[in-house]
Amino acid sequence: MLEQTGLKVSSLYISQVKQKCGLEVRENHHKAKSENTKQPQCPKEKEDAIVEALKHFQMI
């Protein structure tokens, strides 16, 4: 992603976008200990870049 768009994208953001698209997401071993923990949400420009990458690799 960094080379193509110049954006650094975390695996959390990729996972969030994959879930929105209905793709399978694996269990994360860095899962929060409590369920009340807030997770940062993926910004729109990064979400758009991730969606384009998923389309490029024919995942959606």
Buried (B, 14 or more C-beta within 10 A) or exposed (E): BEEEBEBEBEEBBBBBBBEEBEEEEEEEEEEEEEEEEEEEEBEEEBBBBBBEBBEEEEEE
